[in-house]
Amino acid sequence: YTKWNVPYETKLDKALLACDELTGFIVACAQVRPDGIAGLEAKSVIKKLKDKGFAAKVERDEVYKGVELFGVELTDHITFIIEVLRKNKAELQI
């Protein structure tokens, strides 16, 4: 369960939890960079996660809990999402 009191039992539940908030956060990180998603690295995203003032409405606890429940390492997961977003940067305009 997360703070929303929603159970995450299936692999799909856990994958969605691990990706939803974090993907939005990564897009926000890309939008404030002059080169967009092109030069964004996991370490920059992790640094922004620690800044509570940046994208303040993103539930950081949900990000960390999602990664934990999905069973992946935060840096690896961020890198994976960045790579997926880069492949679609024109369509996503990031």
C-alpha positions as CSV (number, residue, x, y, z in Angstrom):
1,Y,0.0,0.0,0.0
2,T,1.0,3.6,-0.6
3,K,-0.3,6.7,1.1
4,W,-3.3,6.5,-1.2
5,N,-4.2,3.2,0.5
6,V,-4.1,1.4,-2.9
7,P,-2.7,-2.2,-2.9
8,Y,0.0,-2.9,-5.4
9,E,-0.1,-6.7,-5.9
10,T,0.6,-7.5,-9.5
11,K,3.8,-6.8,-11.5
12,L,1.8,-4.4,-13.7
13,D,0.5,-2.5,-10.6
14,K,4.1,-2.2,-9.4
15,A,5.4,-1.1,-12.8
16,L,2.8,1.6,-13.1
17,L,3.6,2.9,-9.6
18,A,7.3,2.9,-10.4
19,C,6.9,4.8,-13.6
20,D,4.0,7.2,-13.3
21,E,5.2,9.9,-10.9
22,L,8.8,9.4,-11.9
23,T,8.1,9.9,-15.6
24,G,6.3,13.1,-15.0
25,F,9.2,14.3,-12.8
26,I,11.7,13.4,-15.5
27,V,9.7,15.4,-18.1
28,A,9.7,18.4,-15.7
29,C,13.5,18.1,-15.4
30,A,13.9,18.0,-19.2
31,Q,11.6,21.0,-19.7
32,V,13.9,23.3,-17.6
33,R,17.0,22.3,-19.5
34,P,18.1,24.2,-22.7
35,D,18.8,20.8,-24.4
36,G,15.7,19.1,-23.1
37,I,15.9,15.4,-22.5
38,A,19.0,15.1,-24.8
39,G,21.6,15.8,-22.1
40,L,19.7,14.8,-19.0
41,E,21.3,12.2,-16.8
42,A,20.1,10.2,-13.8
43,K,22.3,12.1,-11.4
44,S,20.6,15.4,-12.3
45,V,17.2,13.9,-11.8
46,I,18.2,12.5,-8.4
47,K,19.6,15.9,-7.4
48,K,16.3,17.5,-8.4
49,L,14.4,14.9,-6.4
50,K,16.1,16.1,-3.3
51,D,15.0,19.7,-4.0
52,K,11.5,19.8,-2.5
53,G,10.8,23.1,-4.3
54,F,11.3,21.7,-7.7
55,A,8.1,20.1,-9.1
56,A,6.7,20.4,-5.6
57,K,3.5,18.5,-6.3
58,V,5.3,15.3,-7.3
59,E,5.0,12.8,-4.5
60,R,8.6,11.8,-3.8
61,D,7.5,9.1,-1.4
62,E,5.5,7.5,-4.2
63,V,8.6,7.6,-6.5
64,Y,10.8,5.9,-3.9
65,K,8.1,3.4,-2.8
66,G,7.3,2.5,-6.5
67,V,11.0,1.8,-7.2
68,E,11.2,-0.3,-4.1
69,L,8.1,-2.4,-4.8
70,F,9.1,-2.9,-8.4
71,G,12.4,-4.2,-7.3
72,V,14.7,-2.0,-9.3
73,E,17.5,0.4,-8.4
74,L,16.6,4.1,-8.6
75,T,19.5,5.2,-10.8
76,D,18.9,2.4,-13.2
77,H,15.2,3.0,-13.4
78,I,15.7,6.7,-14.1
79,T,18.2,6.0,-16.8
80,F,15.8,3.5,-18.4
81,I,12.9,6.1,-18.4
82,I,15.2,8.8,-19.8
83,E,16.2,6.5,-22.7
84,V,12.6,5.7,-23.5
85,L,11.7,9.4,-23.4
86,R,14.7,10.3,-25.7
87,K,13.4,7.9,-28.3
88,N,10.1,9.8,-28.4
89,K,11.4,13.3,-27.7
90,A,10.1,14.8,-30.9
91,E,6.6,13.5,-30.3
92,L,6.7,14.5,-26.6
93,Q,8.3,17.8,-27.5
94,I,11.0,17.5,-24.8
